[in-house]
Amino acid sequence: ADEPTGNIDPKLSAEIMVLLDAINRLGTTVLVVTHDRGIVDTLKKRVIYIEAGKIVSDKAEGTY
């Protein structure tokens, strides 16, 4: 999902992320690309940081 919460209100953003998390819990890999650090921090999932097209960090769940 490329910026699934871009340009929408915070309540709807949260609902979308809950839906994506539920899909993930059912066993489907979900990749979310976002600039919103707040969303990333609330999910507590694996986070891969990319700068200039290169991976600069790959943190497993719970290692923030």
Backbone torsions as a table, in degrees:
resi	resn	phi	psi	omega
1	ALA	NA	118.5	-179.0
2	ASP	-93.7	107.9	-178.3
3	GLU	51.1	57.9	-176.2
4	PRO	-65.2	-15.9	-178.3
5	THR	-113.4	11.5	-179.4
6	GLY	-66.6	134.6	174.8
7	ASN	61.5	30.9	173.0
8	ILE	-129.6	162.5	-175.4
9	ASP	-70.6	158.1	-176.0
10	PRO	-57.8	-36.9	-179.6
11	LYS	-64.2	-46.0	179.1
12	LEU	-67.8	-36.6	176.6
13	SER	-57.5	-46.6	-179.9
14	ALA	-62.8	-40.7	179.7
15	GLU	-63.7	-40.2	178.6
16	ILE	-64.2	-42.3	-179.4
17	MET	-67.9	-35.1	175.5
18	VAL	-62.9	-42.3	178.5
19	LEU	-62.6	-46.4	179.2
20	LEU	-63.7	-37.2	177.8
21	ASP	-65.7	-39.9	178.3
22	ALA	-63.8	-40.7	176.7
23	ILE	-60.8	-42.8	178.9
24	ASN	-62.9	-41.7	-179.6
25	ARG	-65.2	-22.0	176.9
26	LEU	-80.7	-4.7	175.6
27	GLY	111.7	1.4	178.9
28	THR	-92.4	132.2	175.0
29	THR	-70.8	131.4	179.3
30	VAL	-122.3	124.1	177.5
31	LEU	-110.2	121.5	-179.4
32	VAL	-117.6	125.9	176.2
33	VAL	-105.1	123.7	-177.8
34	THR	-153.4	157.4	172.6
35	HIS	-101.3	-2.4	-174.5
36	ASP	-88.8	97.7	-177.9
37	ARG	-61.7	-31.4	179.2
38	GLY	-60.8	-41.0	178.0
39	ILE	-66.0	-43.2	-180.0
40	VAL	-60.3	-44.7	-177.2
41	ASP	-66.4	-31.4	-177.9
42	THR	-76.5	-24.6	-175.0
43	LEU	-77.7	-30.5	-179.6
44	LYS	56.4	47.7	179.6
45	LYS	-120.2	178.8	175.9
46	ARG	-60.6	136.1	-178.5
47	VAL	-127.1	126.1	176.2
48	ILE	-114.3	120.1	178.2
49	TYR	-95.0	132.8	179.3
50	ILE	-124.4	130.5	175.2
51	GLU	-130.0	131.5	178.8
52	ALA	51.9	37.9	176.6
53	GLY	78.7	7.8	-178.7
54	LYS	-124.6	141.7	176.5
55	ILE	-71.2	124.1	178.3
56	VAL	-109.1	-14.3	-179.9
57	SER	-161.0	142.4	176.9
58	ASP	-140.3	102.6	-174.9
59	LYS	-111.0	130.4	178.6
60	ALA	-74.4	163.3	178.6
61	GLU	-52.2	131.4	176.5
62	GLY	82.5	8.0	-178.2
63	THR	-115.0	36.6	-175.0
64	TYR	-77.4	NA	NA
